[in-house]
Amino acid sequence: MDVTRKTDYALRMVVDLVREPDRGLSVRAASEANDIPYSFARSIQQSLIRSGLVESVHGIGGGYRLTRAAAEACASRSTRMRRRCAPSSRRCRVRSR
């Protein structure tokens, strides 16, 4: 299965959230940490919010974070998928189960 660049970037952002589940992550920090253009990262964040996977956190230290249900459902799957993708590639190959 081919993974689009947008999906690859979204997975990178979700993996960052899985690693730090108790705090919000700013879009700027996620874009810089994963070499994602900021405007593209904002678009991905909005898609993740609409999907119900993440929620927006306002105020100092805000950003976005996994919803409770998403954190329970995707933590292990996201990290397993991330290990299969080469960080320097623009696309990664993931086996279908």
Buried (B, 14 or more C-beta within 10 A) or exposed (E): EEBEEEBBBBBBBBBBBBEEEEEBBBBEEBBEEBEBEEEEBBBBBBEBBEEEBBBEBEEEEEBBBBBEEBBEEBBEEBBEBBEEBEEEEEEBEBEEE
